[in-house]
Amino acid sequence: MDIEAELLGYPKVSRKPGVWDPIVGATYRVPMGSHRLLTLHGDGGGFGVGSEVDLAANLTLDWRATRHVGLTFGYGLLYFRLRDTVLEGAAVDDPLELGTTLHGPILGLKILC
């Protein structure tokens, strides 16, 4: 899919959505008894290859209620920043910067085998 946008007198911007980023991640797990597991997971990437910055972090507590059913509680964060230039129809290479920060609670139901 290709997207094109033109607003008022500004030059047309075209982009193919999607970014391929190299990502490096790490996970640290701490067993807290036989029924609970604390997990800290982080990913970082971008390095200017696909995006400028791509960071994600999650902290979760897994609770095994029964042998085959568990719950997950936690919090997650995602930060993403992309820089590009407007090329088509522009007199100069105008910068285009997109960025977002998403964060919020995590609540999950696990079916265990």
DSSP file (Angstrom, degrees, kcal/mol; ACC not computed):
  #  RESIDUE AA STRUCTURE BP1 BP2  ACC     N-H-->O    O-->H-N    N-H-->O    O-->H-N    TCO  KAPPA ALPHA  PHI   PSI    X-CA   Y-CA   Z-CA
    1    1 A M              0   0    0      0, 0.0     2,-0.4     0, 0.0     0, 0.0   0.000 360.0 360.0 360.0 135.6    0.0    0.0    0.0
    2    2 A D        -     0   0    0     14,-0.2     2,-0.4     2,-0.0    14,-0.2  -0.939 360.0-156.2-114.9 139.8    1.3    3.5   -0.9
    3    3 A I  E     -A   15   0A   0     12,-3.0    12,-2.7    -2,-0.4     2,-0.4  -0.951   9.1-175.3-118.3 135.9    0.0    6.6    0.9
    4    4 A E  E     -A   14   0A   0     -2,-0.4     2,-0.4    10,-0.2    10,-0.2  -0.988   2.6-176.2-127.6 140.1    0.1   10.1   -0.6
    5    5 A A  E     -A   13   0A   0      8,-2.6     8,-2.9    -2,-0.4     2,-0.4  -0.999   8.1-179.5-137.7 139.2   -0.9   13.3    1.2
    6    6 A E        -     0   0    0     -2,-0.4     2,-0.5     6,-0.2     6,-0.1  -0.981   8.1-172.3-138.5 124.5   -1.1   16.9    0.0
    7    7 A L    >   -     0   0    0     -2,-0.4     3,-2.4     4,-0.3    -2,-0.0  -0.972  51.8 -55.3-126.8 122.8   -2.3   19.7    2.3
    8    8 A L  T 3  S-     0   0    0     -2,-0.5     0, 0.0     1,-0.3     0, 0.0  -0.232 117.6 -19.8  49.7-124.5   -2.9   23.3    1.3
    9    9 A G  T 3  S+     0   0    0     -3,-0.0    -1,-0.3     2,-0.0    -3,-0.0   0.370 107.6 114.0 -95.2   5.3    0.2   24.7   -0.5
   10   10 A Y  S <  S-     0   0    0     -3,-2.4    -3,-0.2     1,-0.1     3,-0.1  -0.427  75.4 -97.0 -76.7 152.0    2.6   22.1    0.9
   11   11 A P        -     0   0    0      0, 0.0    -4,-0.3     0, 0.0     2,-0.1  -0.256  46.7 -90.5 -66.6 155.8    4.3   19.7   -1.4
   12   12 A K        -     0   0    0     76,-0.2     2,-0.5    -6,-0.1    -6,-0.2  -0.429  38.4-154.9 -67.8 136.6    2.9   16.2   -1.8
   13   13 A V  E     -A    5   0A   0     -8,-2.9    -8,-2.6    -2,-0.1     2,-0.4  -0.959  11.1-173.8-113.7 129.0    4.3   13.6    0.6
   14   14 A S  E     +A    4   0A   0     -2,-0.5     2,-0.3   -10,-0.2   -10,-0.2  -0.962   8.6 166.3-124.5 145.3    4.3    9.9   -0.4
   15   15 A R  E     -A    3   0A   0    -12,-2.7   -12,-3.0    -2,-0.4    -2,-0.0  -0.994  34.4-135.7-155.3 145.0    5.3    7.0    1.7
   16   16 A K        -     0   0    0     -2,-0.3   -14,-0.2   -14,-0.2    -2,-0.0  -0.933  40.1-123.4-102.2 112.0    5.0    3.3    1.8
   17   17 A P        +     0   0    0      0, 0.0     2,-0.1     0, 0.0    -2,-0.0  -0.208  68.5  72.0 -59.6 142.9    4.0    2.3    5.4
   18   18 A G        -     0   0    0     32,-0.0     2,-0.4     2,-0.0    -2,-0.1  -0.125  54.4-145.7 124.4 140.8    6.3    0.0    7.2
   19   19 A V        -     0   0    0     -2,-0.1     2,-0.7     2,-0.0    31,-0.1  -1.000   4.1-152.2-136.8 132.1    9.7    0.1    8.7
   20   20 A W        +     0   0    0     -2,-0.4    31,-0.1    29,-0.1    -2,-0.0  -0.928  27.9 177.8-104.8 112.7   12.3   -2.7    8.9
   21   21 A D        -     0   0    0     -2,-0.7     2,-0.4    29,-0.1    26,-0.1  -0.908  33.6-123.5-118.5 140.8   14.5   -2.1   12.0
   22   22 A P        -     0   0    0      0, 0.0    24,-1.6     0, 0.0     2,-0.4  -0.697  38.3-164.2 -73.4 134.8   17.4   -4.0   13.5
   23   23 A I  E     -B   45   0B   0     -2,-0.4     2,-0.4    22,-0.2    22,-0.2  -0.966  16.9-166.3-127.4 138.6   16.3   -4.8   17.1
   24   24 A V  E     +B   44   0B   0     20,-2.9    20,-2.7    -2,-0.4     2,-0.3  -0.991  20.9 174.8-121.3 132.2   18.3   -5.9   20.1
   25   25 A G  E     -B   43   0B   0     -2,-0.4     2,-0.3    18,-0.2    18,-0.2  -0.894  18.3-164.3-137.7 165.1   16.5   -7.2   23.1
   26   26 A A  E     -B   42   0B   0     16,-2.4    16,-2.5    -2,-0.3     2,-0.4  -0.993   4.9-159.3-148.1 147.8   17.0   -8.7   26.6
   27   27 A T  E     -B   41   0B   0     -2,-0.3     2,-0.5    14,-0.2    14,-0.2  -0.992   1.9-168.4-130.2 137.1   14.7  -10.5   29.0
   28   28 A Y  E     -B   40   0B   0     12,-2.9    12,-2.7    -2,-0.4     2,-0.4  -0.990   9.5-169.5-125.9 122.8   15.2  -11.0   32.8
   29   29 A R  E     -B   39   0B   0     -2,-0.5    10,-0.2    10,-0.2    -2,-0.0  -0.930   7.3-170.1-117.4 136.0   13.0  -13.5   34.6
   30   30 A V  E     -B   38   0B   0      8,-3.0     8,-2.5    -2,-0.4     2,-0.2  -0.945  17.8-141.5-125.3 108.2   12.7  -13.9   38.4
   31   31 A P  E     -B   37   0B   0      0, 0.0     2,-0.3     0, 0.0     6,-0.2  -0.501  12.9-167.6 -65.7 134.0   10.7  -16.9   39.7
   32   32 A M        -     0   0    0      4,-2.5     3,-0.3     1,-0.3     4,-0.2  -0.596  60.4 -49.4-122.3  68.2    8.8  -15.9   42.8
   33   33 A G  S    S-     0   0    0     -2,-0.3    -1,-0.3     1,-0.2     3,-0.1  -0.457  87.2 -56.6  92.5-172.1    7.7  -19.2   44.2
   34   34 A S  S    S+     0   0    0      1,-0.2    -1,-0.2    -2,-0.1     3,-0.0   0.614 133.9  38.4 -83.1 -12.1    6.0  -22.0   42.3
   35   35 A H  S    S+     0   0    0     -3,-0.3    29,-3.2     1,-0.1     2,-0.4   0.460 106.4  63.7-119.0  -2.8    3.1  -20.0   41.0
   36   36 A R  E     - C   0  63B   0     -4,-0.2    -4,-2.5    27,-0.2     2,-0.4  -0.951  48.8-176.8-130.5 147.3    4.5  -16.5   40.1
   37   37 A L  E     -BC  31  62B   0     25,-2.0    25,-3.1    -2,-0.4     2,-0.5  -0.969  12.7-153.8-142.7 123.0    7.1  -15.2   37.6
   38   38 A L  E     -BC  30  61B   0     -8,-2.5    -8,-3.0    -2,-0.4     2,-0.4  -0.852  18.3-171.7 -97.2 129.6    8.3  -11.6   37.3
   39   39 A T  E     -BC  29  60B   0     21,-2.9    21,-2.7    -2,-0.5     2,-0.5  -0.983  14.7-172.2-128.6 130.0    9.5  -10.7   33.8
   40   40 A L  E     +BC  28  59B   0    -12,-2.7   -12,-2.9    -2,-0.4     2,-0.4  -0.988  16.2 176.9-117.3 122.4   11.3   -7.6   32.6
   41   41 A H  E     +BC  27  58B   0     17,-2.7    17,-2.9    -2,-0.5     2,-0.3  -0.987   4.5 177.5-131.0 135.8   11.7   -7.4   28.8
   42   42 A G  E     -BC  26  57B   0    -16,-2.5   -16,-2.4    -2,-0.4     2,-0.4  -0.996   8.2-171.3-138.6 145.2   13.2   -4.6   26.7
   43   43 A D  E     -BC  25  56B   0     13,-2.8    13,-2.5    -2,-0.3     2,-0.3  -0.983   5.5-178.2-130.6 142.5   13.9   -4.0   23.0
   44   44 A G  E     +BC  24  55B   0    -20,-2.7   -20,-2.9    -2,-0.4     2,-0.3  -0.998  21.2 120.6-140.2 143.0   15.9   -1.2   21.4
   45   45 A G  E     +BC  23  54B   0      9,-1.8     9,-1.6    -2,-0.3     2,-1.0  -0.903  19.4 102.5-171.0-161.0   16.6   -0.6   17.7
   46   46 A G  E >>  - C   0  53B   0    -24,-1.6     3,-2.8    -2,-0.3     4,-0.7  -0.656  36.8-176.7  99.5 -74.2   16.3    1.6   14.7
   47   47 A F  T 34 S-     0   0    0     -2,-1.0     5,-0.2     5,-0.6    -1,-0.2   0.712  74.8 -66.0  52.1  24.4   19.9    3.0   14.8
   48   48 A G  T 34 S+     0   0    0      3,-1.7    -1,-0.3     4,-0.4     4,-0.2   0.490 118.9 105.1  79.6   1.9   19.0    5.2   11.8
   49   49 A V  T <4 S-     0   0    0     -3,-2.8    -2,-0.1     2,-0.4     3,-0.1   0.975 105.4 -11.9 -79.0 -60.5   18.4    2.2    9.5
   50   50 A G  S  < S+     0   0    0     -4,-0.7     2,-0.3     1,-0.4   -29,-0.1   0.784 141.0   7.5-104.9 -48.7   14.6    2.1    9.3
   51   51 A S  S    S-     0   0    0      1,-0.1    -3,-1.7    31,-0.1    -1,-0.4  -0.836  70.5-120.0-126.5 167.4   13.7    4.5   12.1
   52   52 A E  S    S+     0   0    0     29,-1.7    -5,-0.6     1,-0.3    -4,-0.4   0.956  95.9   3.4 -70.4 -51.2   15.7    6.9   14.3
   53   53 A V  E     +CD  46  81B   0     28,-1.7    28,-2.5    -7,-0.2     2,-0.3  -0.998  56.8 176.6-140.7 139.3   14.7    5.2   17.6
   54   54 A D  E     +CD  45  80B   0     -9,-1.6    -9,-1.8    -2,-0.4     2,-0.4  -0.860  16.9 167.8-143.9 104.8   12.5    2.2   18.4
   55   55 A L  E     +CD  44  79B   0     24,-3.0    24,-3.0    -2,-0.3     2,-0.3  -0.954   6.8 173.3-124.7 139.4   12.3    1.3   22.1
   56   56 A A  E     +CD  43  78B   0    -13,-2.5   -13,-2.8    -2,-0.4     2,-0.3  -0.997   1.9 177.6-142.6 143.0    9.9   -1.0   23.9
   57   57 A A  E     -CD  42  77B   0     20,-2.4    20,-2.6    -2,-0.3     2,-0.4  -0.995   3.0-175.6-146.0 141.1    9.8   -2.2   27.6
   58   58 A N  E     -CD  41  76B   0    -17,-2.9   -17,-2.7    -2,-0.3     2,-0.5  -0.999   9.1-169.0-136.7 139.3    7.4   -4.5   29.5
   59   59 A L  E     +CD  40  75B   0     16,-2.4    16,-2.1    -2,-0.4     2,-0.3  -0.988  23.2 171.6-124.4 119.3    7.2   -5.5   33.1
   60   60 A T  E     -CD  39  74B   0    -21,-2.7   -21,-2.9    -2,-0.5     2,-0.5  -0.938  28.2-153.4-132.1 152.1    4.9   -8.4   33.8
   61   61 A L  E     -CD  38  73B   0     12,-3.3    12,-2.2    -2,-0.3     2,-0.4  -0.987  17.8-158.0-120.8 117.0    3.9  -10.6   36.7
   62   62 A D  E     -CD  37  72B   0    -25,-3.1   -25,-2.0    -2,-0.5     2,-0.5  -0.814   5.8-167.7 -97.4 134.6    2.5  -14.0   35.7
   63   63 A W  E     -CD  36  71B   0      8,-3.0     8,-2.9    -2,-0.4     2,-1.0  -0.984  13.1-148.8-125.2 121.1    0.4  -15.9   38.2
   64   64 A R  E     + D   0  70B   0    -29,-3.2     6,-0.3    -2,-0.5     3,-0.1  -0.788  17.7 178.5 -90.8 102.6   -0.4  -19.6   37.6
   65   65 A A        -     0   0    0     -2,-1.0     2,-0.2     4,-0.9     5,-0.2   0.908  68.5  -3.1 -73.5 -44.1   -3.9  -20.0   39.1
   66   66 A T  S    S-     0   0    0      3,-2.1     3,-0.3   -31,-0.0    -1,-0.0  -0.744  91.3 -82.4-134.8-176.3   -4.3  -23.7   38.2
   67   67 A R  S    S+     0   0    0     -2,-0.2     3,-0.0     1,-0.2    -2,-0.0   0.846 127.8  22.3 -60.4 -34.6   -2.2  -26.2   36.3
   68   68 A H  S    S+     0   0    0     45,-0.1    44,-2.4     1,-0.1     2,-0.4   0.351 115.4  67.5-117.8   4.6   -3.6  -25.0   32.9
   69   69 A V  E     + E   0 111B   0     -3,-0.3    -3,-2.1    42,-0.2    -4,-0.9  -0.990  52.8 163.4-132.5 135.1   -4.8  -21.4   33.5
   70   70 A G  E     -DE  64 110B   0     40,-2.2    40,-3.4    -2,-0.4     2,-0.3  -0.947  23.8-137.8-143.4 165.3   -2.8  -18.3   34.4
   71   71 A L  E     -DE  63 109B   0     -8,-2.9    -8,-3.0    -2,-0.3     2,-0.4  -0.918   9.6-152.6-123.2 150.2   -3.1  -14.5   34.5
   72   72 A T  E     +DE  62 108B   0     36,-2.4    36,-2.4    -2,-0.3     2,-0.4  -0.991  12.6 179.8-124.7 131.2   -0.6  -11.8   33.5
   73   73 A F  E     +DE  61 107B   0    -12,-2.2   -12,-3.3    -2,-0.4     2,-0.3  -0.977  27.2 104.6-126.1 141.4   -0.5   -8.3   35.0
   74   74 A G  E     -DE  60 106B   0     32,-1.9    32,-2.6    -2,-0.4     2,-0.3  -0.973  53.8 -93.8 179.0-162.8    1.9   -5.6   34.0
   75   75 A Y  E     -DE  59 105B   0    -16,-2.1   -16,-2.4    -2,-0.3     2,-0.3  -0.995  26.7-162.7-145.6 143.1    2.8   -2.4   32.2
   76   76 A G  E     -DE  58 104B   0     28,-2.6    28,-2.0    -2,-0.3     2,-0.4  -0.940   3.7-167.0-132.0 152.6    4.2   -1.7   28.7
   77   77 A L  E     -DE  57 103B   0    -20,-2.6   -20,-2.4    -2,-0.3     2,-0.4  -1.000   3.2-176.6-139.3 136.4    5.9    1.2   27.0
   78   78 A L  E     -DE  56 102B   0     24,-3.2    24,-3.1    -2,-0.4     2,-0.4  -0.996   1.3-178.0-134.3 128.7    6.7    1.8   23.3
   79   79 A Y  E     +DE  55 101B   0    -24,-3.0   -24,-3.0    -2,-0.4     2,-0.4  -0.996   8.1 173.9-127.3 132.6    8.5    4.8   21.9
   80   80 A F  E     +DE  54 100B   0     20,-2.5    20,-2.5    -2,-0.4     2,-0.4  -0.999   8.1 179.0-142.2 133.2    9.1    5.3   18.1
   81   81 A R  E     -DE  53  99B   0    -28,-2.5   -28,-1.7    -2,-0.4   -29,-1.7  -0.992   3.6-176.2-139.1 132.3   10.6    8.1   16.1
   82   82 A L  E     - E   0  98B   0     16,-3.5    16,-2.9    -2,-0.4     2,-0.4  -0.986   4.5-166.3-128.6 133.4   11.0    8.3   12.3
   83   83 A R  E     + E   0  97B   0     -2,-0.4     2,-0.3    14,-0.2    14,-0.2  -0.957  19.2 150.8-119.6 141.1   12.7   11.0   10.2
   84   84 A D  E     - E   0  96B   0     12,-2.6    12,-3.2    -2,-0.4     2,-0.4  -0.886  35.2-114.8-150.8 178.5   12.5   11.4    6.5
   85   85 A T  E     - E   0  95B   0     -2,-0.3     2,-0.7    10,-0.3     8,-0.1  -0.936  20.7-120.4-124.6 150.5   12.6   14.1    3.9
   86   86 A V  E     + E   0  94B   0      8,-2.9     8,-0.7    -2,-0.4   -73,-0.1  -0.798  41.6 161.1 -85.8 118.6   10.0   15.4    1.5
   87   87 A L    >   +     0   0    0     -2,-0.7     3,-1.2   -73,-0.1     2,-0.5   0.811  40.7  87.6-107.9 -42.7   11.4   15.0   -2.0
   88   88 A E  T 3  S-     0   0    0      1,-0.3   -76,-0.2   -76,-0.2     3,-0.1  -0.478 112.9 -14.8 -72.7 114.4    8.6   15.1   -4.5
   89   89 A G  T 3  S+     0   0    0     -2,-0.5     2,-0.3     1,-0.2    -1,-0.3   0.547  98.7 135.5  77.8   8.1    7.9   18.7   -5.7
   90   90 A A    <   -     0   0    0     -3,-1.2    -1,-0.2     1,-0.1     3,-0.1  -0.694  52.5-148.3 -93.2 142.4    9.9   20.3   -2.8
   91   91 A A  S    S+     0   0    0     -2,-0.3     2,-0.3    -3,-0.1    -1,-0.1   0.862  89.5  14.8 -72.6 -35.5   12.2   23.2   -3.5
   92   92 A V  S    S-     0   0    0     -3,-0.1     2,-1.7    -6,-0.0    -1,-0.1  -0.866  99.0 -88.2-130.0 165.8   14.4   22.0   -0.6
   93   93 A D        -     0   0    0     -2,-0.3    -6,-0.1    -8,-0.1    -2,-0.0  -0.594  49.5-161.7 -78.3  89.8   14.6   18.8    1.3
   94   94 A D  E     -E   86   0B   0     -2,-1.7    -8,-2.9    -8,-0.7     2,-0.2  -0.534  18.8-117.6 -73.0 134.8   12.0   19.6    4.0
   95   95 A P  E     -E   85   0B   0      0, 0.0     2,-0.5     0, 0.0   -10,-0.3  -0.479  23.0-162.3 -74.8 144.7   12.2   17.3    7.1
   96   96 A L  E     -E   84   0B   0    -12,-3.2   -12,-2.6    -2,-0.2     2,-0.5  -0.993  10.7-175.2-124.7 120.0    9.3   15.0    8.0
   97   97 A E  E     -E   83   0B   0     -2,-0.5     2,-0.4   -14,-0.2   -14,-0.2  -0.974   6.1-178.1-124.5 127.8    9.4   13.7   11.5
   98   98 A L  E     +E   82   0B   0    -16,-2.9   -16,-3.5    -2,-0.5     2,-0.3  -0.961  13.0 160.2-120.7 138.9    6.9   11.2   12.9
   99   99 A G  E     +E   81   0B   0     -2,-0.4     2,-0.3   -18,-0.2   -18,-0.2  -0.995  12.1 180.0-156.6 153.9    6.9   10.0   16.5
  100  100 A T  E     -E   80   0B   0    -20,-2.5   -20,-2.5    -2,-0.3     2,-0.4  -0.993  15.2-156.0-153.0 153.0    4.8    8.4   19.1
  101  101 A T  E     -E   79   0B   0     -2,-0.3     2,-0.4   -22,-0.2   -22,-0.2  -0.988  17.8-178.4-129.5 121.9    4.8    7.2   22.7
  102  102 A L  E     +E   78   0B   0    -24,-3.1   -24,-3.2    -2,-0.4     2,-0.3  -0.966  10.4 157.1-120.5 137.1    2.4    4.5   23.7
  103  103 A H  E     +E   77   0B   0     -2,-0.4   -26,-0.2   -26,-0.2    -2,-0.0  -0.990   7.2 123.0-154.1 155.7    2.1    3.1   27.3
  104  104 A G  E     -E   76   0B   0    -28,-2.0   -28,-2.6    -2,-0.3    -2,-0.0  -0.958  52.9 -51.2 167.9 176.4   -0.4    1.4   29.4
  105  105 A P  E     -E   75   0B   0      0, 0.0     2,-0.4     0, 0.0   -30,-0.3  -0.290  39.5-143.7 -73.0 155.2   -1.4   -1.6   31.5
  106  106 A I  E     +E   74   0B   0    -32,-2.6   -32,-1.9   -47,-0.2     2,-0.4  -0.981  21.4 171.0-118.8 130.3   -1.2   -5.2   30.4
  107  107 A L  E     +E   73   0B   0     -2,-0.4     2,-0.3   -34,-0.2   -34,-0.2  -0.972  11.9 168.0-139.4 123.2   -3.8   -7.8   31.5
  108  108 A G  E     -E   72   0B   0    -36,-2.4   -36,-2.4    -2,-0.4     2,-0.4  -0.955  30.8-141.3-140.5 156.0   -3.8  -11.3   30.0
  109  109 A L  E     -E   71   0B   0     -2,-0.3     2,-0.4   -38,-0.2   -38,-0.2  -0.967  23.7-155.8-113.4 129.5   -5.3  -14.7   30.3
  110  110 A K  E     -E   70   0B   0    -40,-3.4   -40,-2.2    -2,-0.4     2,-0.6  -0.904  11.1-160.3-112.2 134.3   -3.0  -17.7   29.7
  111  111 A I  E     -E   69   0B   0     -2,-0.4     2,-0.3   -42,-0.2   -42,-0.2  -0.962  22.7-159.8-107.2 114.3   -4.0  -21.2   28.7
  112  112 A L              0   0    0    -44,-2.4    -2,-0.0    -2,-0.6   -45,-0.0  -0.738 360.0 360.0-102.6 142.6   -1.1  -23.5   29.5
  113  113 A C              0   0    0     -2,-0.3    -1,-0.1   -44,-0.0   -45,-0.1   0.420 360.0 360.0 -94.6 360.0   -0.4  -26.9   28.1
